């Protein structure tokens, strides 16, 4: 049976091939070394999996950060269409410097002294 190029080798191996590999490893390394080798292989595979997951997480976070930066990018102001009414200033100070911000009435300047606040007597 030929192994598929898309799947892993273990998916294409049958039960008989697996048994032959286990017996061959048992004969080559012996019963005392085989558990130690299996532990080392397991640790290496765990480290490779952990590094792969960290790499995937880092790539995903970088991609999401780039997406956020692209969404926050400020576009230059566009020219208003012909015949459009000009926009009014957004702040009160820009519209009229004489307008008092405290009273919202033009020409009235705020008091130079702060107002005194008295506490009402307790009833």
Rosetta blueprint (number, residue, H / E / L):
1 X L
2 X L
3 X L
4 X L
5 X L
6 X L
7 X L
8 X L
9 X H
10 X H
11 X H
12 X H
13 X L
14 X L
15 X H
16 X H
17 X H
18 X H
19 X H
20 X H
21 X H
22 X H
23 X H
24 X H
25 X H
26 X H
27 X H
28 X H
29 X H
30 X H
31 X H
32 X H
33 X H
34 X H
35 X H
36 X H
37 X H
38 X H
39 X H
40 X H
41 X H
42 X H
43 X H
44 X H
45 X H
46 X H
47 X H
48 X H
49 X H
50 X H
51 X H
52 X H
53 X H
54 X H
55 X H
56 X H
57 X H
58 X H
59 X H
60 X H
61 X H
62 X H
63 X H
64 X H
65 X H
66 X H
67 X H
68 X H
69 X H
70 X H
71 X H
72 X H
73 X L
74 X L
75 X L
76 X L
77 X L
78 X L
79 X L
80 X L
81 X L
82 X L
83 X L
84 X L
85 X L
86 X L
87 X L
88 X L
89 X L
90 X L
91 X L
92 X H
93 X H
94 X H
95 X H
96 X L
97 X L
98 X L
99 X E
100 X L
101 X L
102 X L
103 X L
104 X L
105 X L
106 X E
107 X L
108 X L
109 X L
110 X L
111 X L
112 X L
113 X L
114 X L
115 X L
116 X L
117 X L
118 X L
119 X L
120 X L
121 X L
122 X L
123 X L
